Amino acid sequence: MPSDRKTELRVGRLTKAHGLKGALKLELFTDTPEQRFVPGAVFRLQVPADSAWHDKTLTLTELRWYNSHPVGFFEGVDDRTAAESLVKAILWVDQDTDELPHEDDAWYDHQLVGLRVERDGVVVGTVARVDHLPAQDLLAVDTASGEVLVPFVSALVPKVDVEAGVVVVTPPQGLFEELADDTDDEPAFDGVDEPASEGESAPDDER
């Protein structure tokens, strides 16, 4: 009996306006674009809350290939200005939870959440959630000392075994240790308030 349960699967990202007629270049997160990106396909948009496209969907009218790059045409996106307002939007589709993704190295969030995370054969925590960012996905790992965010790229997450319930990570030395060290002792106040710095990392092998 078919399941009524649905989940959402991320299948692409709009990266750049193409031409003057509203077309957009696509970054595909699927190995089967001929199945996902067909005329009439409807995508839920992940955009900032202040975007005019927030809480809206986008319907594909045509997918073309230019110099091996996919370019999409969508209903209601008729000029370059409209296309530029959609740059960086992430595309999601509904999917039956009983159907596993056909793409290699692709999982639903609900398949990953709760898996134990191992490094060098030692359990370091469990997957709490998956953060989907424009540049890359992050695995949020609950550890005894707090949360650690691990870029979800093959260099750092070489193995995901859903059936065995394990995710293997090979993070840079210190990623998990630094969190533990920071919680050991309160730093002495030296009279100087230093602002926290934020780093931005870009993967060289996105999933």
Contacts in CASP RR format, 6 or more apart in sequence:
PFRMAT RR
TARGET T0000
AUTHOR 0000-0000-0000
METHOD contacts of the structure
MODEL  1
MPSDRKTELRVGRLTKAHGLKGALKLELFTDTPEQRFVPGAVFRLQVPAD
SAWHDKTLTLTELRWYNSHPVGFFEGVDDRTAAESLVKAILWVDQDTDEL
PHEDDAWYDHQLVGLRVERDGVVVGTVARVDHLPAQDLLAVDTASGEVLV
PFVSALVPKVDVEAGVVVVTPPQGLFEELADDTDDEPAFDGVDEPASEGE
SAPDDER
2 96 0 8 1.000
2 98 0 8 1.000
3 96 0 8 1.000
3 97 0 8 1.000
3 98 0 8 1.000
5 96 0 8 1.000
5 97 0 8 1.000
5 98 0 8 1.000
6 94 0 8 1.000
6 95 0 8 1.000
6 96 0 8 1.000
6 97 0 8 1.000
7 94 0 8 1.000
7 95 0 8 1.000
7 96 0 8 1.000
7 97 0 8 1.000
7 108 0 8 1.000
7 109 0 8 1.000
7 110 0 8 1.000
8 44 0 8 1.000
8 92 0 8 1.000
8 93 0 8 1.000
8 94 0 8 1.000
8 95 0 8 1.000
9 92 0 8 1.000
9 93 0 8 1.000
9 94 0 8 1.000
9 95 0 8 1.000
9 101 0 8 1.000
9 106 0 8 1.000
9 108 0 8 1.000
10 29 0 8 1.000
10 46 0 8 1.000
10 90 0 8 1.000
10 91 0 8 1.000
10 92 0 8 1.000
10 132 0 8 1.000
11 28 0 8 1.000
11 29 0 8 1.000
11 30 0 8 1.000
11 36 0 8 1.000
11 37 0 8 1.000
11 43 0 8 1.000
11 91 0 8 1.000
11 92 0 8 1.000
11 93 0 8 1.000
12 26 0 8 1.000
12 27 0 8 1.000
12 28 0 8 1.000
12 29 0 8 1.000
12 30 0 8 1.000
12 90 0 8 1.000
12 91 0 8 1.000
13 26 0 8 1.000
13 27 0 8 1.000
13 29 0 8 1.000
13 88 0 8 1.000
13 89 0 8 1.000
13 90 0 8 1.000
13 91 0 8 1.000
13 134 0 8 1.000
14 24 0 8 1.000
14 25 0 8 1.000
14 26 0 8 1.000
14 27 0 8 1.000
14 86 0 8 1.000
14 87 0 8 1.000
14 88 0 8 1.000
14 89 0 8 1.000
14 90 0 8 1.000
14 91 0 8 1.000
15 24 0 8 1.000
15 25 0 8 1.000
15 26 0 8 1.000
15 27 0 8 1.000
15 87 0 8 1.000
15 88 0 8 1.000
16 24 0 8 1.000
16 25 0 8 1.000
16 87 0 8 1.000
17 23 0 8 1.000
17 24 0 8 1.000
17 25 0 8 1.000
17 80 0 8 1.000
17 83 0 8 1.000
17 84 0 8 1.000
17 87 0 8 1.000
18 24 0 8 1.000
18 25 0 8 1.000
18 66 0 8 1.000
18 71 0 8 1.000
18 72 0 8 1.000
18 83 0 8 1.000
19 80 0 8 1.000
19 83 0 8 1.000
20 79 0 8 1.000
20 80 0 8 1.000
21 73 0 8 1.000
21 78 0 8 1.000
21 79 0 8 1.000
21 80 0 8 1.000
22 73 0 8 1.000
22 74 0 8 1.000
22 77 0 8 1.000
22 78 0 8 1.000
22 79 0 8 1.000
22 80 0 8 1.000
22 82 0 8 1.000
22 83 0 8 1.000
23 64 0 8 1.000
23 71 0 8 1.000
23 72 0 8 1.000
23 73 0 8 1.000
23 83 0 8 1.000
24 71 0 8 1.000
24 72 0 8 1.000
24 74 0 8 1.000
24 77 0 8 1.000
24 83 0 8 1.000
24 86 0 8 1.000
24 87 0 8 1.000
25 69 0 8 1.000
25 70 0 8 1.000
25 71 0 8 1.000
25 72 0 8 1.000
26 37 0 8 1.000
26 63 0 8 1.000
26 69 0 8 1.000
26 70 0 8 1.000
26 71 0 8 1.000
26 72 0 8 1.000
28 37 0 8 1.000
28 70 0 8 1.000
29 103 0 8 1.000
29 106 0 8 1.000
29 207 0 8 1.000
30 36 0 8 1.000
30 103 0 8 1.000
30 106 0 8 1.000
31 102 0 8 1.000
31 103 0 8 1.000
31 104 0 8 1.000
31 106 0 8 1.000
32 102 0 8 1.000
32 103 0 8 1.000
33 63 0 8 1.000
33 70 0 8 1.000
35 102 0 8 1.000
36 93 0 8 1.000
37 60 0 8 1.000
37 63 0 8 1.000
37 70 0 8 1.000
37 72 0 8 1.000
38 60 0 8 1.000
38 63 0 8 1.000
39 60 0 8 1.000
39 61 0 8 1.000
39 62 0 8 1.000
40 59 0 8 1.000
40 60 0 8 1.000
40 61 0 8 1.000
41 59 0 8 1.000
41 60 0 8 1.000
41 93 0 8 1.000
42 57 0 8 1.000
42 58 0 8 1.000
42 59 0 8 1.000
42 60 0 8 1.000
42 93 0 8 1.000
43 57 0 8 1.000
43 58 0 8 1.000
43 59 0 8 1.000
43 60 0 8 1.000
43 91 0 8 1.000
43 92 0 8 1.000
43 93 0 8 1.000
44 57 0 8 1.000
44 91 0 8 1.000
44 92 0 8 1.000
44 93 0 8 1.000
44 94 0 8 1.000
45 53 0 8 1.000
45 54 0 8 1.000
45 56 0 8 1.000
45 57 0 8 1.000
45 58 0 8 1.000
45 86 0 8 1.000
45 89 0 8 1.000
45 90 0 8 1.000
45 91 0 8 1.000
45 92 0 8 1.000
46 89 0 8 1.000
46 90 0 8 1.000
46 91 0 8 1.000
46 92 0 8 1.000
46 132 0 8 1.000
47 53 0 8 1.000
47 54 0 8 1.000
47 86 0 8 1.000
47 88 0 8 1.000
47 89 0 8 1.000
47 90 0 8 1.000
48 54 0 8 1.000
51 85 0 8 1.000
51 89 0 8 1.000
52 85 0 8 1.000
53 85 0 8 1.000
53 86 0 8 1.000
53 89 0 8 1.000
58 74 0 8 1.000
58 75 0 8 1.000
58 77 0 8 1.000
58 86 0 8 1.000
58 89 0 8 1.000
58 91 0 8 1.000
59 74 0 8 1.000
59 75 0 8 1.000
60 72 0 8 1.000
60 73 0 8 1.000
60 74 0 8 1.000
60 75 0 8 1.000
61 73 0 8 1.000
61 74 0 8 1.000
61 75 0 8 1.000
62 72 0 8 1.000
62 73 0 8 1.000
63 70 0 8 1.000
63 71 0 8 1.000
63 72 0 8 1.000
63 73 0 8 1.000
64 70 0 8 1.000
64 71 0 8 1.000
64 72 0 8 1.000
64 73 0 8 1.000
65 71 0 8 1.000
76 82 0 8 1.000
77 83 0 8 1.000
77 86 0 8 1.000
88 134 0 8 1.000
90 132 0 8 1.000
90 134 0 8 1.000
95 101 0 8 1.000
95 108 0 8 1.000
97 108 0 8 1.000
97 110 0 8 1.000
101 107 0 8 1.000
101 108 0 8 1.000
105 154 0 8 1.000
105 160 0 8 1.000
105 207 0 8 1.000
106 207 0 8 1.000
107 160 0 8 1.000
107 162 0 8 1.000
109 129 0 8 1.000
109 130 0 8 1.000
111 162 0 8 1.000
112 127 0 8 1.000
112 130 0 8 1.000
112 139 0 8 1.000
112 160 0 8 1.000
112 162 0 8 1.000
112 167 0 8 1.000
113 127 0 8 1.000
113 128 0 8 1.000
113 129 0 8 1.000
113 130 0 8 1.000
114 126 0 8 1.000
114 127 0 8 1.000
114 128 0 8 1.000
115 126 0 8 1.000
115 127 0 8 1.000
115 160 0 8 1.000
115 162 0 8 1.000
115 165 0 8 1.000
115 166 0 8 1.000
115 167 0 8 1.000
116 123 0 8 1.000
116 125 0 8 1.000
116 126 0 8 1.000
116 165 0 8 1.000
116 166 0 8 1.000
116 167 0 8 1.000
117 123 0 8 1.000
117 124 0 8 1.000
117 125 0 8 1.000
117 126 0 8 1.000
117 127 0 8 1.000
117 139 0 8 1.000
117 141 0 8 1.000
117 150 0 8 1.000
117 166 0 8 1.000
117 167 0 8 1.000
117 168 0 8 1.000
117 169 0 8 1.000
118 124 0 8 1.000
118 166 0 8 1.000
118 167 0 8 1.000
118 168 0 8 1.000
118 169 0 8 1.000
119 168 0 8 1.000
119 169 0 8 1.000
119 170 0 8 1.000
119 171 0 8 1.000
119 176 0 8 1.000
121 168 0 8 1.000
124 141 0 8 1.000
124 143 0 8 1.000
124 148 0 8 1.000
124 169 0 8 1.000
124 176 0 8 1.000
125 141 0 8 1.000
125 142 0 8 1.000
125 143 0 8 1.000
125 144 0 8 1.000
126 141 0 8 1.000
126 142 0 8 1.000
127 139 0 8 1.000
127 140 0 8 1.000
127 141 0 8 1.000
127 142 0 8 1.000
127 167 0 8 1.000
128 140 0 8 1.000
128 141 0 8 1.000
128 142 0 8 1.000
128 147 0 8 1.000
129 140 0 8 1.000
130 137 0 8 1.000
130 138 0 8 1.000
130 139 0 8 1.000
130 140 0 8 1.000
130 152 0 8 1.000
131 137 0 8 1.000
131 138 0 8 1.000
131 140 0 8 1.000
131 149 0 8 1.000
135 200 0 8 1.000
135 201 0 8 1.000
135 202 0 8 1.000
135 203 0 8 1.000
135 206 0 8 1.000
136 151 0 8 1.000
136 152 0 8 1.000
136 153 0 8 1.000
136 201 0 8 1.000
136 202 0 8 1.000
136 203 0 8 1.000
136 206 0 8 1.000
137 151 0 8 1.000
137 152 0 8 1.000
137 206 0 8 1.000
137 207 0 8 1.000
138 149 0 8 1.000
138 150 0 8 1.000
138 151 0 8 1.000
138 152 0 8 1.000
139 149 0 8 1.000
139 150 0 8 1.000
139 151 0 8 1.000
139 152 0 8 1.000
139 157 0 8 1.000
139 167 0 8 1.000
139 169 0 8 1.000
140 147 0 8 1.000
140 148 0 8 1.000
140 149 0 8 1.000
141 147 0 8 1.000
141 148 0 8 1.000
141 149 0 8 1.000
141 150 0 8 1.000
141 169 0 8 1.000
143 176 0 8 1.000
143 179 0 8 1.000
143 180 0 8 1.000
144 180 0 8 1.000
145 176 0 8 1.000
145 179 0 8 1.000
145 180 0 8 1.000
145 183 0 8 1.000
146 179 0 8 1.000
146 183 0 8 1.000
148 171 0 8 1.000
148 175 0 8 1.000
148 176 0 8 1.000
148 179 0 8 1.000
150 156 0 8 1.000
150 157 0 8 1.000
150 169 0 8 1.000
150 171 0 8 1.000
150 175 0 8 1.000
151 157 0 8 1.000
151 201 0 8 1.000
151 203 0 8 1.000
152 207 0 8 1.000
153 203 0 8 1.000
153 204 0 8 1.000
153 205 0 8 1.000
153 206 0 8 1.000
153 207 0 8 1.000
154 205 0 8 1.000
154 207 0 8 1.000
155 170 0 8 1.000
155 203 0 8 1.000
155 204 0 8 1.000
155 205 0 8 1.000
156 169 0 8 1.000
156 170 0 8 1.000
156 171 0 8 1.000
156 172 0 8 1.000
157 167 0 8 1.000
157 168 0 8 1.000
157 169 0 8 1.000
157 170 0 8 1.000
158 168 0 8 1.000
158 170 0 8 1.000
159 166 0 8 1.000
159 167 0 8 1.000
159 168 0 8 1.000
160 166 0 8 1.000
160 167 0 8 1.000
160 168 0 8 1.000
161 167 0 8 1.000
161 168 0 8 1.000
END
